[in-house]
Amino acid sequence: MPISTDFKSRLYPIATQLVEHYGTPFHIYDEIGIRQTGEELKQAFSELDGFREYYAVKALPNPRILGMMAEMGFGFDCSSIAELILSRQVGARGEDIMFTSNNTNQKEFETALGEGGCILNLDDISLIDKVKNFPELVCFRYNPGPKRTGNVIIGNPVEAKYGVSHEQVVDAYRQAQKRGARRFGLHTMVASNELDYTYMVETARMVLDIVEMVSNELNIEFEFVNIGGGFGIPYHPDQKALDLEAMSAKIVDVFSAFKAKHGYAPKMYMESGRYMTGPHGCLLTTAINHKNIYRKYIGVDACMSSLMRPGMYDAYHHIDVIGKEDRAADQVYDIVGSLCENNDKFAVQRPLPKIAEGDILAIHDTGAHGHAMGFQYNARLRPQELLLRADGTVELIRRAEMLEDYLATLSFSDNRFKPQRG
Ligand SMILES: *Cc1c(COP(=O)(O)O)cnc(C)c1O
């Protein structure tokens, strides 16, 4: 089921008022839903000592949302300087932050290790020598290559740019030891939007196998493993949700077996983005045009600048016409934005009830990789973000981008250069 019926029952009755007050388009996030999912996740893994979720900041980098994650005791998975700054602004310090960058530059290392530091998760063996002031605690991102077929979405690990290869992994820790590392973690991320829980159980087993191998070679213990993000959500009404209980029970078994064999088990971390917030956001947009040519089109006041997953990945996002949820879906529409790109469509050949201009459409499951992926092509600007709070009030948590923001980079001091001819 895309978005919870609870979120609908909280949002749809007030949608018209919200649209009158804030105007469309906007993303709106559901505090109650996000907190419920967070508590469910903690509960599911409560048998694993030291379990921690590191929210993937890139999924929804808004300080109000990140503040909620911090309140739930979660850390943050960052991969850029801005994400580090946002996480530190909500109080994250040191091991509250996992810095999982790739193709990293010096400035990023400096920012990551400065200001209270982080858990440094290195993406490549060649980076070991590039880190100045090598930290005591280090982690590597492991890429299993041909040892694992990727899930459907992320593809084949052999073709993925991330991580150290299987052949390099022991050497990576050996070199890190030489540079002074005394505490160790292991990370991987081999799935995206995976709904089959057994794939995640295999990932837990895989990282513990690597821990065992490296430990035996180098005589070290691992403090944690991080099984990455990639926990899926059902975007389509016919899809079934990830079975969190079955998954956690099996993963707990895998850790118990490790502990029985080795006398200890590393802590388990994960870094979900989508699973935490994806279903708890909605994009509300107003139908402003309709045209009938070879197909029927409904033009709305949002476009790919608000949500590019449909255009970029052909991703399905369920759509309700608010107030018409119970009417027959007896029309077939393409729901389109105004970008001069034909993939600027939120839905293609979608059965929906008859839409009138002025109707409000709710595009589901935009709480992760929604606003965050927005862009400015065609000078179409990014929309505002709202939070539906637990007390039923609504708060603006990001204003809409304005023309002044777009034009700001065209205001700068003169800087001309004349190359020497020689
Ligand atoms: C994108 C990303 C995540 C989050 O992925 P979701 O699909 O949102 O769970 C976690 N870890 C890393 C390293 C990522 O790049």
The ligand as a Gaussian input file, in Angstrom:
#p B3LYP/6-31G(d) Opt

LIG

0 1
 C       21.715000       6.406000      -1.230000
 C       22.430000       5.685000      -0.160000
 C       21.748000       5.202000       0.965000
 C       20.265000       5.281000       1.114000
 O       19.602000       4.531000       0.161000
 P       18.031000       4.234000       0.333000
 O       17.691000       3.521000      -0.928000
 O       17.386000       5.564000       0.431000
 O       17.869000       3.427000       1.565000
 C       22.490000       4.610000       1.958000
 N       23.828000       4.487000       1.882000
 C       24.527000       4.949000       0.825000
 C       25.993000       4.783000       0.809000
 C       23.857000       5.552000      -0.232000
 O       24.543000       5.997000      -1.289000

